Amino acid sequence: MALYFLEYDLIKQKNYDALYTALQQFGAHRHLLSAWSFKYANSGASVSLRDHFQQFMDADDRLVVSEVVDWASNNALAAPHRTA
């Protein structure tokens, strides 16, 4: 299982519900206000995951999906997923 971080900026319309539902379907945990983490079966899937989550956002919103092998946090809302 690979660990992914997803970060976003929703620009004009603040319709978070569709995105939150999609993230919950992946078992994602929110660790910052606009940053989530989740485990996914495939490594190297950042592009396909970006394309998947992008459909739940407006065209002017910003989105970053990253595969992560190491991380550290301070005062996070929740601990990001661990790969182990």
C-alpha positions, 0 to 999 in steps of 0.5 A, a space after each residue: 500500500 502506498 501513502 498519498 497526501 492530497 492538498 487543495 485550495 477551493 477558490 470561489 464556490 466552497 462546495 466541499 461536500 462532494 470532495 469530502 465524500 470522495 475522500 471518505 470513500 478512500 478512507 482518508 484522514 484530514 490532517 490539516 484544513 485542506 490536506 488529507 492522507 490515504 492509503 492506496 493499493 498502487 504506487 505511482 498513481 498520483 496522476 490517476 488519483 489527481 484526475 479522479 479527485 479533480 472531478 469533484 472540484 471546480 475548474 479554478 480550484 487547485 489540487 496536489 496529489 503526492 505519493 509520500 514515503 516519509 513525513 513529520 507533522 506538528 499540531 496536525 488535526 490527526 496523524 497522517 496514515 502510516 504505510 506500515 
